């Protein structure tokens, strides 16, 4: 599975400094972990809204507010486009995380 951080358009990658790319990579990885915990963290288990996720990133990465907003926006776009996908469900009795995330994207 390609990571969402690899979905950044090539032209956008060239505009970022190496340090910014590293910070955004950390943020996007953190976002994916937050979404994966609690079956789509945005559903209200951990973080109810995208805005609260942005605020959490602002607290954790207080020197990189622009990168926080860019990371969350890229993840939101990725989610709306249905690009969060897993090859197979982790357990037979669990639905694919991508379906849960996509369903929540329709609600937000």
C-alpha positions in Angstrom: 0.0 0.0 0.0 1.4 3.4 -0.9 1.3 5.8 1.9 -0.8 9.0 1.6 2.3 11.0 1.9 3.3 9.6 -1.5 0.2 11.1 -3.1 1.5 14.7 -2.8 1.7 16.1 -6.4 5.2 16.2 -7.8 5.1 19.9 -8.3 4.2 20.5 -4.7 7.0 18.3 -3.5 9.6 20.4 -5.3 8.4 23.5 -3.5 9.0 22.1 -0.1 12.3 22.0 1.6 13.7 18.6 2.8 12.9 19.5 6.4 9.3 20.5 5.5 8.8 17.2 3.6 10.1 15.3 6.6 7.7 17.2 9.0 4.7 16.7 6.7 5.6 13.0 6.4 5.5 12.7 10.2 2.2 14.6 10.4 0.6 12.4 7.7 1.8 9.2 9.3 0.4 10.5 12.6 -3.0 11.3 10.9 -3.2 7.8 9.4 -2.5 6.3 12.9 -5.2 8.5 14.4 -7.7 7.5 11.8 -6.8 3.8 12.2 -7.1 3.9 16.0 -10.7 3.8 17.1 -11.9 2.7 13.6 -11.6 6.0 11.9 -10.7 8.3 14.7 -12.6 11.2 13.1 -15.8 9.3 13.9 -15.8 10.6 17.5 -13.7 8.0 19.2 -10.5 10.1 19.4 -11.0 13.2 17.3 -14.5 14.3 16.3 -13.7 16.7 13.4 -11.0 17.6 10.9 -10.7 20.9 12.7 -9.9 19.2 16.0 -7.3 17.0 14.2 -5.7 20.2 12.9 -5.7 21.7 16.4 -4.1 18.6 17.8 -1.4 18.8 15.1 -0.9 22.5 15.9 -0.2 21.5 19.5 2.2 18.7 18.6 4.0 20.6 15.8 3.8 24.2 17.1 6.5 25.5 14.8 4.9 24.2 11.6 1.3 25.5 11.5 1.2 25.8 7.7 2.4 22.3 7.3 -0.3 21.1 9.7 -3.0 22.7 7.7 -1.5 21.4 4.4 -1.2 17.9 5.8 -4.8 17.8 7.0 -6.1 19.2 3.8 -4.1 16.7 1.7 -5.5 13.9 3.9 -9.0 15.2 3.6 -8.7 15.4 -0.2 -7.3 11.9 -0.3 -10.1 10.6 1.8 -12.8 12.3 -0.3 -11.2 10.8 -3.5 -11.4 7.3 -1.9 -7.7 6.7 -1.9 -7.5 5.2 1.6 -7.6 1.5 0.7 -6.4 -1.7 2.2 -5.7 -4.9 0.3 -7.7 -7.0 2.7 -9.7 -6.6 5.9 -7.5 -7.3 9.0 -10.2 -9.6 10.4 -13.2 -11.4 8.8 -15.6 -9.7 11.2 -14.2 -6.2 10.5 -15.0 -4.1 7.5 -12.3 -2.4 5.5 -11.0 0.7 7.2 -11.2 2.5 3.8 -15.0 1.9 3.7 -15.3 3.3 7.2 -13.2 6.4 6.4 -15.0 6.9 3.1 -18.4 6.7 4.8 -17.4 9.2 7.4 -16.1 11.5 4.6 -19.6 11.6 3.2 -21.0 12.7 6.6 -18.4 15.5 7.1 
